[in-house]
Amino acid sequence: MTRALLVGAASAALLLALTGCGGDGDEAGAEQLRAYRVALEPVVAEVTAVEAEVVERAVGSTGVATAANLDAVYRDVRPRLLEALVELDRIAPPGRVADVHEAVRRLIVLRLDAYARVMTGYASGDESLYAGAEDLLRRANALIPEINARLCEVDVALGDRDNCRLVG
């Protein structure tokens, strides 16, 4: 088989696995999956934009983030991340992608919790909270490869092989 046929066969098999059992519901399942991916995209874009802003503003060219810088940035971006969580919770995922939906939710919640710890630690002068915040951020970031792999699987199954839209 040629590579194109193998990719096509793999995509069709993945689409069937993601959308259901086969038969007349395949097209409906694919449309549900496509609608879900379209609805999820603004959430993914916002989570990625928030993280990029945190890195740009808190770390910047120095390569070092201070508690004061993080506190200021987190106060600005936390409402956006909360709104992304609200938007995510308004989306009903098809059963076959409930795992990626929950992983995106965990990532957002972990980041929100980390932001809150840093802000509390900075306001109170309790630097012991920073280690916990760093652990939460590590756990959130550890979810990214899993989320991105699943989002790419969905995109490929939907025929969007060249443009996997990923979370950061």
Secondary structure, 3 states (H helix, E strand, C coil): CCHHHHHHHHHHHHHHHHHCCCCCHHHHHHHHHHHHHHHHHHHHHHHHHHHHHHHHHHHHHHCCCCHHHHHHHHHHHHHHHHHHHHHHHCCCCCHHHHHHHHHHHHHHHHHHHHHHHHHHHHHHCCCHHHHHHHHHHHHHHHCHHHHHHHHHHHHHHCCCCCCCCCCC
